[in-house]
Amino acid sequence: MEKGIQSTKKQSPITEAQNAVAQAERAAKQALSHTNRTNVMSAEEAFVQAQHAVDGADGSSNPQVVASLHDHLNRVRAALDDAQAQQP
C-alpha cells in the first residue's frame, strides 16, 4: 500500500494562526458575497478554528504579530456578523 506524502516540516504556532485567520477571512468573504446558511456556518467554523489557532500562538516570541492576528480576527468577526445579519 502506498502512504500519503507527509511534510517533515512542522509549522510554528504563528504560521498556523496566520493561515487559519486567512482561511477564516476567505470564508467570511464567501459568506458575505453568497449569503446562505451553509456559507455562514462554514465561516463560523473557520472563525472558531482561527480563534483557537491565535490563542495557541499567544505567548510566542513575537507578541506584535500575535496582536496583529487578534486585530485581524476581530475584523473577520465583524464581517461574519454582517453576513449573519444578511442571512435570509
C-alpha positions as CSV (number, residue, x, y, z in Angstrom):
1,M,0.0,0.0,0.0
2,E,1.1,3.5,-0.7
3,K,1.2,6.0,2.1
4,G,0.4,9.7,1.6
5,I,3.2,12.2,1.5
6,Q,3.7,13.8,4.8
7,S,5.6,17.0,5.3
8,T,8.6,16.8,7.6
9,K,8.4,20.5,8.3
10,K,6.2,21.5,11.3
11,Q,4.6,24.9,11.2
12,S,5.1,27.3,14.0
13,P,2.0,28.3,16.1
14,I,2.2,31.8,14.5
15,T,2.3,30.4,10.9
16,E,-0.6,28.1,11.8
17,A,-2.5,31.1,13.2
18,Q,-1.8,33.2,10.2
19,N,-3.0,30.5,7.8
20,A,-6.2,29.9,9.9
21,V,-7.0,33.6,10.0
22,A,-6.5,33.9,6.3
23,Q,-8.8,30.9,5.8
24,A,-11.5,32.4,8.1
25,E,-11.3,35.7,6.2
26,R,-11.9,33.9,2.9
27,A,-14.8,32.0,4.4
28,A,-16.3,35.2,5.8
29,K,-15.9,37.0,2.4
30,Q,-17.6,34.0,0.7
31,A,-20.5,34.2,3.3
32,L,-20.8,37.9,2.6
33,S,-20.9,37.6,-1.2
34,H,-23.1,34.4,-1.2
35,T,-25.1,34.6,2.0
36,N,-26.8,31.4,2.8
37,R,-26.9,29.2,5.9
38,T,-24.2,26.8,4.7
39,N,-21.7,29.5,3.9
40,V,-22.3,31.3,7.2
41,M,-21.9,28.1,9.1
42,S,-18.7,27.2,7.3
43,A,-17.4,30.7,8.0
44,E,-18.3,30.4,11.7
45,E,-16.5,27.1,11.9
46,A,-13.4,28.6,10.2
47,F,-13.5,31.6,12.6
48,V,-13.6,29.3,15.7
49,Q,-10.6,27.3,14.3
50,A,-8.7,30.6,13.7
51,Q,-9.6,31.8,17.2
52,H,-8.1,28.6,18.7
53,A,-5.0,28.9,16.5
54,V,-4.5,32.6,17.5
55,D,-5.0,31.7,21.2
56,G,-2.4,28.9,20.7
57,A,0.1,31.4,19.4
58,D,-0.3,33.6,22.5
59,G,2.9,33.7,24.5
60,S,5.0,33.3,21.4
61,S,8.3,35.1,20.9
62,N,6.6,37.6,18.6
63,P,3.8,39.4,20.6
64,Q,3.4,42.1,17.9
65,V,2.4,39.5,15.3
66,V,0.0,37.9,17.7
67,A,-1.6,41.2,18.5
68,S,-1.9,41.9,14.8
69,L,-3.6,38.5,14.4
70,H,-6.1,39.3,17.1
71,D,-6.9,42.6,15.3
72,H,-7.3,40.8,12.0
73,L,-9.5,38.2,13.7
74,N,-11.7,41.0,15.1
75,R,-12.2,42.3,11.6
76,V,-13.1,38.8,10.4
77,R,-15.6,38.5,13.2
78,A,-17.2,41.8,12.1
79,A,-17.5,40.6,8.5
80,L,-19.0,37.4,9.8
81,D,-21.5,39.3,11.9
82,D,-22.5,41.3,8.8
83,A,-23.0,38.0,6.9
84,Q,-25.2,36.6,9.6
85,A,-27.3,39.8,9.7
86,Q,-27.9,39.5,5.9
87,Q,-28.9,35.8,6.1
88,P,-32.4,35.2,5.0
